[in-house]
Structure formats: structure tokens, C-alpha cells
Amino acid sequence: MAIMEIANTNVLIVGGGSGMGQALAKRCLDAGAKVIIAGRNEDKLKRACEELQTPAALDSITVDISQENQVANLFERIGRLDHVVSTAADIDGAYELLPALNLKAAQRVVESKFYGPLLLAKYATPMLSAGGSIAFTSGIAAYRPAARGSVVAAVNAALEGLVRALAIELAPIRVNAVPPGWVDTPIWSFVAGDKKNDTLRAMAERLPVGRVGRPDDIADAIGFLMGNTFTTGTILHVEGGHRLI
Ligand SMILES: NC(=O)c1ccc[n+]([C@@H]2O[C@H](COP(=O)([O-])OP(=O)(O)OC[C@H]3O[C@@H](n4cnc5c(N)ncnc54)[C@H](OP(=O)(O)O)[C@@H]3O)[C@@H](O)[C@H]2O)c1
């Protein structure tokens, strides 16, 4: 089986209440999958379900992936799955120069983008079908770090190291990552505040593709990683040429 059809598979998307995760949920639903979106904020999940028009194949569940007991409970409640994806990231307060470093905020980045994925892999593995997959989002900051972004850059790089190691340890389950370039999503309010639009516009002018990313660009790449059964330990760059500039 070269390509695993998404139709009729069961997909868990942590981070599915917004941004890239929500775009992936739409894509999977359109392809005929059963989708569960998860995150910490029930209202956000409810809004996303409404925007996705709450089809019968969609469910939502609250979880904080930094909490091991919550991750364990999540998989007990859900049961068998074909694909687990996490686009979760808590970067609130983490974009600071070192003199203003807030250690708690830095720890939340590590918890949401490193320990969280590690816990998801731990508890998802027994629940995943043969040919199943796990995918995470790292980020361009691992390759093009910027001042204020040291913690995020380091955690993205660590997550990619974890992906390669898990691809070996959990085989034949496939484990992959997409490091997104700059994509217009709600996360930018934490990175640039009210300078969001100007910052994204300036980057669009610099990128070879002439625009910043859309959540769909990343959903497309994750969809490929889920379906292509010859792909594991792969870091699939989708960043509009950002690494070239
Ligand atoms: N947008 C960009 O330009 C960009 C660039 C590079 C990398 N990335 C990466 O791409 C991924 C997706 O980001 P996005 O832009 O789609 O951002 P987003 O819309 O803010 O999505 C992140 C999601 O993570 C969830 N989340 C955060 N902490 C969590 C936790 N502890 N447990 C469970 N869920 C948690 C949030 O929901 P709750 O608040 O409900 O928990 C939120 O829905 C992230 O890994 C981000 O670091 C984004």
C-alpha cells in the first residue's frame, strides 16, 4: 500500500481548534475521515466545530497535552486511531530578549511542543493501526532564528530530533514533521501583537513566493505525510523559500 487513503480513517488533531490544525481538520473531513479536534479551550473548539459546520464525522475533546494524566485519559476515551497530529503550541510570553526571559513561558513552549508530543507518542502508539502515523509541526525558527525567538527556535529543533528518534523506535508507525514558515494564524498575536499585519506583509515581500503561508498550505503537507506510507522521519519544509533568504 503506497498511499493510505484518508477516507474512513480516524484522525486526532491536537491544536485542531484553530489555525493549521483547523485547516487540517477540514481537509480530513472533506476526504471522508472521522476527525477529533482537541485543545485546552472548550469555547475555541466549539467555535471551530461551528466553522467546520459540525458534520457527524467531527468530534471535539479538551486536553492539555502538558499533563500526562490528561493525555492518558484522552486515548482511553478515544480508542483506536489511524493518525495522530499535533499542531499545538503555547508561545504566550515566550518571544522576549534574554534579559526579559520569562522562565514559566519558556517552560510552556517546551511542554506544548516537546513533552506534549512525547506524551502523545507514548499513549497513542498502542492505539494506532498498522500503517498509522504521527505528525507534528516544528517551525522555521529552527533554521532562521530571530532575536526574541531563542526558546521557540531551540524547541522546534528538539522536536525534529525527537521525530527522527521516534521514527526508529516506533516503527512501523511513521513519525514525521512539518516546520511551517510564516503562516497567517491566530498565533501571530503572541509573536507580533498589533504589528502582526505589517510584519507578515514585510515577510511576504521578501519571500520568493511573494506571500506568507495559509493554514491550508501546511494542512496539505501534513495530509501528504499521513497518506504516503514510504515516508517516515521526514522533515517536510513548507515555508515559501524562507530558508533561502
Ligand atoms: N503560524 C506561523 O507562522 C507558524 C510558524 C512556525 C511554526 N508554527 C507552528 O505551527 C503550529 C500550529 O500553529 P498555528 O499557527 O496554527 O497556531 P494556533 O492557531 O495558535 O494553534 C495552536 C493550537 O495549539 C493549542 N494548544 C496550545 N497549547 C496546548 C496544550 N498544552 N495542549 C493542547 N493544545 C494546546 C491551542 O488551543 P488551546 O488554546 O485551546 O489549547 C491552539 O489551537 C505550532 O506548532 C506553531 O508553533 C507556526
The ligand as an SDF file (V2000), in Angstrom:
LIG
                    3D

 48 52  0  0  0  0  0  0  0  0999 V2000
    1.7890   30.4650   12.2440 N   0  0  0  0  0  0  0  0  0  0  0  0
    3.0880   30.5060   11.9910 C   0  0  0  0  0  0  0  0  0  0  0  0
    3.5950   31.4510   11.3420 O   0  0  0  0  0  0  0  0  0  0  0  0
    3.9870   29.4060   12.4720 C   0  0  0  0  0  0  0  0  0  0  0  0
    5.3540   29.4680   12.1060 C   0  0  0  0  0  0  0  0  0  0  0  0
    6.1820   28.4330   12.5070 C   0  0  0  0  0  0  0  0  0  0  0  0
    5.6840   27.3840   13.2620 C   0  0  0  0  0  0  0  0  0  0  0  0
    4.3590   27.3590   13.5950 N   0  0  0  0  0  0  0  0  0  0  0  0
    3.8770   26.1980   14.3560 C   0  0  0  0  0  0  0  0  0  0  0  0
    2.7450   25.6650   13.7060 O   0  0  0  0  0  0  0  0  0  0  0  0
    1.8740   25.0340   14.6650 C   0  0  0  0  0  0  0  0  0  0  0  0
    0.4420   25.5000   14.5110 C   0  0  0  0  0  0  0  0  0  0  0  0
    0.3690   26.8620   14.8550 O   0  0  0  0  0  0  0  0  0  0  0  0
   -0.8050   27.8220   14.3630 P   0  0  0  0  0  0  0  0  0  0  0  0
   -0.1570   28.9310   13.6710 O   0  0  0  0  0  0  0  0  0  0  0  0
   -1.8860   27.0350   13.7080 O   0  0  0  0  0  0  0  0  0  0  0  0
   -1.2690   28.3990   15.8000 O   0  0  0  0  0  0  0  0  0  0  0  0
   -2.6330   28.3960   16.6190 P   0  0  0  0  0  0  0  0  0  0  0  0
   -3.7780   28.7440   15.7440 O   0  0  0  0  0  0  0  0  0  0  0  0
   -2.3660   29.2380   17.8280 O   0  0  0  0  0  0  0  0  0  0  0  0
   -2.7870   26.8580   17.0690 O   0  0  0  0  0  0  0  0  0  0  0  0
   -2.1360   26.3010   18.1620 C   0  0  0  0  0  0  0  0  0  0  0  0
   -3.1350   25.4390   18.9080 C   0  0  0  0  0  0  0  0  0  0  0  0
   -2.4580   24.7570   19.9690 O   0  0  0  0  0  0  0  0  0  0  0  0
   -3.3800   24.5510   21.0120 C   0  0  0  0  0  0  0  0  0  0  0  0
   -2.5830   24.3210   22.2230 N   0  0  0  0  0  0  0  0  0  0  0  0
   -1.6290   25.1230   22.7410 C   0  0  0  0  0  0  0  0  0  0  0  0
   -1.1100   24.5810   23.8460 N   0  0  0  0  0  0  0  0  0  0  0  0
   -1.7490   23.4020   24.0460 C   0  0  0  0  0  0  0  0  0  0  0  0
   -1.6530   22.3820   25.0250 C   0  0  0  0  0  0  0  0  0  0  0  0
   -0.7980   22.4750   26.0710 N   0  0  0  0  0  0  0  0  0  0  0  0
   -2.4600   21.3050   24.9240 N   0  0  0  0  0  0  0  0  0  0  0  0
   -3.3490   21.2150   23.9000 C   0  0  0  0  0  0  0  0  0  0  0  0
   -3.4720   22.1330   22.9230 N   0  0  0  0  0  0  0  0  0  0  0  0
   -2.6840   23.2250   23.0030 C   0  0  0  0  0  0  0  0  0  0  0  0
   -4.2050   25.8330   21.0390 C   0  0  0  0  0  0  0  0  0  0  0  0
   -5.5210   25.6200   21.5080 O   0  0  0  0  0  0  0  0  0  0  0  0
   -5.9430   25.8920   23.0570 P   0  0  0  0  0  0  0  0  0  0  0  0
   -5.5450   27.2910   23.3710 O   0  0  0  0  0  0  0  0  0  0  0  0
   -7.4120   25.6330   23.0360 O   0  0  0  0  0  0  0  0  0  0  0  0
   -5.2020   24.8650   23.8630 O   0  0  0  0  0  0  0  0  0  0  0  0
   -4.2700   26.2070   19.5630 C   0  0  0  0  0  0  0  0  0  0  0  0
   -5.4840   25.7750   18.9660 O   0  0  0  0  0  0  0  0  0  0  0  0
    2.5220   25.2990   16.0040 C   0  0  0  0  0  0  0  0  0  0  0  0
    3.3350   24.1940   16.3450 O   0  0  0  0  0  0  0  0  0  0  0  0
    3.3870   26.5250   15.7530 C   0  0  0  0  0  0  0  0  0  0  0  0
    4.4720   26.6310   16.6650 O   0  0  0  0  0  0  0  0  0  0  0  0
    3.5220   28.3500   13.2380 C   0  0  0  0  0  0  0  0  0  0  0  0
  1  2  1  0
  2  3  2  0
  2  4  1  0
  4  5  1  0
  4 48  2  0
  5  6  2  0
  6  7  1  0
  7  8  2  0
  8  9  1  0
  8 48  1  0
  9 10  1  0
  9 46  1  0
 10 11  1  0
 11 12  1  0
 11 44  1  0
 12 13  1  0
 13 14  1  0
 14 15  2  0
 14 16  1  0
 14 17  1  0
 17 18  1  0
 18 19  2  0
 18 20  1  0
 18 21  1  0
 21 22  1  0
 22 23  1  0
 23 24  1  0
 23 42  1  0
 24 25  1  0
 25 26  1  0
 25 36  1  0
 26 27  1  0
 26 35  1  0
 27 28  2  0
 28 29  1  0
 29 30  1  0
 29 35  2  0
 30 31  1  0
 30 32  2  0
 32 33  1  0
 33 34  2  0
 34 35  1  0
 36 37  1  0
 36 42  1  0
 37 38  1  0
 38 39  2  0
 38 40  1  0
 38 41  1  0
 42 43  1  0
 44 45  1  0
 44 46  1  0
 46 47  1  0
M  CHG  2   8   1  16  -1
M  END
$$$$
